[in-house]
Amino acid sequence: MELQWFPGHMAKTRRLISENLKLVDVVIELLDARLPLSSRNPEIDAIVGSKPRIVVLNKCDMADPEANRLWLEYFKNKGIAAFQADCRSGYGFSALAPAIDDVLKEKFERDKSRGIQRHSVRMMIVGIPNVGKSSFINRLSSRSAARTGNRPGVTTAKQWIRISGKYELLDTPGILWPKFESPEVARRIAFTGGIKDEIMDIEELAFYLIGFLKQNYPQNLAQQYKLADKDLTADDWDLVQIIGKKRGCIISGGEIDTFRASNLILDDFRAAKLGRISLELPENTNE
């Protein structure tokens, strides 16, 4: 499966981030807790450079709790400030201010020694499409400051947003990168809705997702779709059809509507109806 999605506004976003980096004190990099490495844009490192950065494992409530723990440990060992967050409940948001104070400690002390009085801390938020940036900002500001949507490309221009207290935040559109080096990375992003469904083969995508779930989370599959043990031994494509039949995805003549069944499976995963699932673990990385 060859997946690429790099609309013109993403190239514009790269320039926007580079041009406005000097205006901010710290970069908040939002990752999807279900796929922390795959949802890290490799170009961000080059763009942000040595600017202080904090990683947020967003949507932690949808990811495997043990995987969340392992990923926080992974970033800590890399010397990267990181915490997990859930925009719906507000879990983890209290960790942001201490994290900012920690990564900017030297800068604050340097400014103080120079007699510079700071009235606000300016942050830039970055991340790939559909990682939850707008929901994160709205939770921070306690209002609908940014548009939200369960699809990529909702934010299309930069906007400054004042956060209560001493913070200002620069929101930027989601940005992918021109070429995925690994088809697995592209698939993981597509599983979560980070690439528009309209440009993909939905049935092939569901086939790969079922294969992953059958191998790593078989009980979640069995519970959601009332599957018998023998169903879980079926070929991945046959399992898509079994699920389609159980959910009434039938067209004239009794044939299974595999396109509808595939959409149903992807929608269930994205809505966390299959439970808390992580698509990758630190032990599977090459780093």
SULFENZI-V670431 format. One record per residue. D_CENTER is the distance of its C-alpha to the mean C-alpha in Angstrom with 1 decimal. Layout:
BEGIN
d_center->D_CENTER
d_center->D_CENTER
END
This chain:
BEGIN
d_center->20.6
d_center->20.3
d_center->17.1
d_center->16.9
d_center->15.8
d_center->16.8
d_center->18.4
d_center->20.9
d_center->19.0
d_center->16.5
d_center->19.6
d_center->20.8
d_center->17.6
d_center->18.2
d_center->21.7
d_center->20.8
d_center->18.7
d_center->21.6
d_center->24.2
d_center->22.9
d_center->21.9
d_center->25.4
d_center->25.2
d_center->22.7
d_center->23.2
d_center->19.7
d_center->16.2
d_center->13.2
d_center->10.2
d_center->6.9
d_center->4.6
d_center->2.6
d_center->6.4
d_center->7.1
d_center->6.8
d_center->7.2
d_center->9.7
d_center->8.7
d_center->5.6
d_center->8.5
d_center->10.7
d_center->14.1
d_center->15.9
d_center->14.5
d_center->16.8
d_center->19.8
d_center->19.2
d_center->18.7
d_center->21.4
d_center->22.9
d_center->21.6
d_center->20.6
d_center->16.9
d_center->14.9
d_center->11.6
d_center->9.7
d_center->7.9
d_center->6.5
d_center->7.2
d_center->9.6
d_center->12.1
d_center->10.6
d_center->10.6
d_center->14.0
d_center->15.7
d_center->17.5
d_center->14.6
d_center->13.1
d_center->16.6
d_center->16.8
d_center->13.7
d_center->15.1
d_center->18.4
d_center->17.1
d_center->16.0
d_center->19.2
d_center->21.2
d_center->19.8
d_center->21.0
d_center->17.6
d_center->17.3
d_center->14.3
d_center->13.9
d_center->11.8
d_center->11.4
d_center->11.6
d_center->12.2
d_center->14.5
d_center->16.9
d_center->16.5
d_center->16.3
d_center->15.8
d_center->16.5
d_center->20.0
d_center->18.8
d_center->17.8
d_center->21.4
d_center->22.7
d_center->20.1
d_center->21.0
d_center->24.7
d_center->24.3
d_center->22.7
d_center->25.1
d_center->28.1
d_center->30.0
d_center->29.4
d_center->30.6
d_center->33.7
d_center->34.4
d_center->34.4
d_center->36.6
d_center->39.1
d_center->39.3
d_center->40.0
d_center->36.8
d_center->35.9
d_center->32.3
d_center->31.7
d_center->27.9
d_center->24.8
d_center->22.7
d_center->19.0
d_center->16.7
d_center->13.0
d_center->11.0
d_center->7.6
d_center->6.8
d_center->7.6
d_center->6.3
d_center->3.4
d_center->6.6
d_center->8.9
d_center->11.9
d_center->11.8
d_center->11.4
d_center->14.4
d_center->16.3
d_center->16.3
d_center->17.4
d_center->20.1
d_center->21.1
d_center->21.5
d_center->20.0
d_center->19.8
d_center->17.0
d_center->16.6
d_center->13.9
d_center->13.3
d_center->11.4
d_center->11.6
d_center->10.7
d_center->13.2
d_center->14.2
d_center->14.7
d_center->17.3
d_center->19.2
d_center->19.2
d_center->20.5
d_center->21.8
d_center->21.2
d_center->23.5
d_center->22.3
d_center->25.1
d_center->27.1
d_center->26.9
d_center->23.5
d_center->22.6
d_center->19.1
d_center->18.5
d_center->15.7
d_center->14.9
d_center->13.5
d_center->10.3
d_center->11.6
d_center->11.5
d_center->14.5
d_center->17.8
d_center->18.0
d_center->16.0
d_center->18.2
d_center->17.2
d_center->17.1
d_center->15.2
d_center->12.2
d_center->12.6
d_center->13.1
d_center->10.0
d_center->7.9
d_center->10.6
d_center->10.7
d_center->7.5
d_center->9.1
d_center->7.6
d_center->11.3
d_center->14.2
d_center->16.0
d_center->19.2
d_center->19.3
d_center->18.6
d_center->21.0
d_center->19.6
d_center->22.2
d_center->21.4
d_center->17.7
d_center->18.8
d_center->21.3
d_center->18.9
d_center->16.7
d_center->19.9
d_center->21.1
d_center->18.2
d_center->18.6
d_center->22.3
d_center->22.3
d_center->19.9
d_center->19.9
d_center->23.2
d_center->24.1
d_center->21.1
d_center->22.1
d_center->25.7
d_center->25.2
d_center->23.2
d_center->25.5
d_center->28.7
d_center->29.1
d_center->32.1
d_center->32.1
d_center->33.7
d_center->30.9
d_center->28.4
d_center->30.8
d_center->30.7
d_center->29.3
d_center->25.7
d_center->26.8
d_center->29.6
d_center->27.1
d_center->25.2
d_center->28.7
d_center->29.7
d_center->26.7
d_center->27.6
d_center->31.2
d_center->30.4
d_center->28.4
d_center->31.1
d_center->29.6
d_center->33.1
d_center->34.8
d_center->38.5
d_center->40.4
d_center->38.2
d_center->35.7
d_center->32.0
d_center->29.7
d_center->27.1
d_center->25.0
d_center->24.9
d_center->24.2
d_center->21.3
d_center->19.7
d_center->20.5
d_center->18.8
d_center->15.5
d_center->15.7
d_center->16.6
d_center->13.7
d_center->11.2
d_center->13.4
d_center->13.6
d_center->17.3
d_center->17.4
d_center->16.6
d_center->14.2
d_center->13.0
d_center->11.3
d_center->11.2
d_center->12.4
d_center->14.5
d_center->16.0
d_center->19.3
d_center->18.1
d_center->17.3
d_center->20.2
d_center->19.8
END
